């Protein structure tokens, strides 16, 4: 199977996938009172104790090493979700003024986890903008049946839950809307390509699974339609040409081929074919959307010797252990990727914004990339996340996150 199919199966298979069986989201019962903490270190110490206690309880109950992971939505609730809501409401008002309309606020969120972001966004709009809330529609697209049930249990007004993959979406949404994807695309499956040193032609990786469970990575000329379409779209981007970091200049490659025992293929490059597929879904089924997307742009302990490689890790004896390959037993390992936001922005604009030339949405310009700190400074209620010494986790934490806003 292709690399992306192997990774997707490892993470999302309903019978044994990592997110089906192993992963749980750390979620404190209520938001933290940040003024009660002396500084960020004091806050982290409290979170660490709660995290360890929850891990011990899970291991005692289930007798297997379940893996907890946390997100800014949960750790900084409700203020992180409220910052996203403030951005959305401000942009919604600007858009309505530009269209001279009174369109309802419509939100589609992908991968809502425990439903915390949804609850915090709805809470902010209900509190601060009751007139907008009265017409608001919130739609959550959730692949996990377990999480979808948890989201439904919140019994929030103005909400619909779609228990399906976003890649199965087949209902065109012609009204203006916001599409929200927070800490989701890092777990989108990637493909692996290598390039022929002599010709520069790409080869696609596939994973062979033997009867005894052994895994092997093999290569063949790139022929998968999605891989070829992504590489073609990347090659045709306007502006500076994108050159794969794995592929040196033609002159260098010719000289290298003259060396003894020179390799015939470059090192591996992980390419975000599922993120590209999401762009196509947005273009085809949500043509009038605005995107609010956030995730990691850099990560420690990535698989060595490859470009844009993932972190592959599992928990053993209470510690997270990184691996040096993605060829691991499906279901027991988290596999998550950093995102090249500047490249994703160019791909997204090419796919989703190139066709906006007339009608009510001509005011929608190209997308923008922000750091977590920049986004928080513009949108967060920072007075509520400040510790007694003045340190502010909303600004100082998750420095390896960025936002893509359209």
Buried (B, 14 or more C-beta within 10 A) or exposed (E): EBBBBBBBBBBBBEEBBBBBBBBBBBBBEEBBEBEEBEBBEBBBEBBEEBBEEBBEEBBEEEEEBBBBBBBBBBBBBBBBBBBBBBBBBEBBEEBBEEBEEEBBBBBBBBBBBBBBBBBBBBBBBBEEBEEBBEEBBBBBBBBBEEBBEBBBEBEBEBBEBBBBBBEEBEEEBEEBBBBBBBBBBBBBBBBBBBBBBBEBEBBBBBBEEEEEEEBEBEBEEBEBEBBEBBBEBBEEBEEEEBEBEBBBEEEEBEEEEEEEEEEEBBBBBBBBBBBBBBBBBBBEBBBBBBBBBBBBBEBEBBBEEBBBBBBBBBBEEEEBEBBEEBBBEBBBBBBBBBBBBEBBBBBBBBBBBEEBEEEBBEEBEBBEBBBBBBBBBEBBBBEBBBBEEEBBBBBBBBEBBBBBBB
